[in-house]
Amino acid sequence: MELILRCGYYGITAIALPLILFFWLANLLGGTGPMETWRHKAIIFGSGATALGLVLWSFRVGQAQGHWIGAILLSAVAPVVFAILALGGMLLFTNIHWQ
């Protein structure tokens, strides 16, 4: 059973980690558009750092403590947290024009 949970954890993490890293690094290394301010970069940086922290925490929970179900849940929730924090931050702290 542990082998199945471990494979599930690494499978989910192999999907979640590159997804988060792509948007986080694109924000850090990419250019800014005409409507993008420093707030956009700060919001994406904060939400990406939070999501990466969840992925690293899931690694600790799984590898060090052996709680693979908790590690799977943390790793699966990390991209959702990234999306919610980014969208919520954009709606709260920036002027988004939907046109």
Secondary structure, DSSP 4 states (H G I P E B T S, - for coil): -HHHHHHHHHHHHHHHHHHHHHHHHHHHHS---TT--HHHHHHHHHHHHHHHHHHHHHHIIIIIT--HHHHHHHHHHHHHHHHHHHHHHHHHHS-----
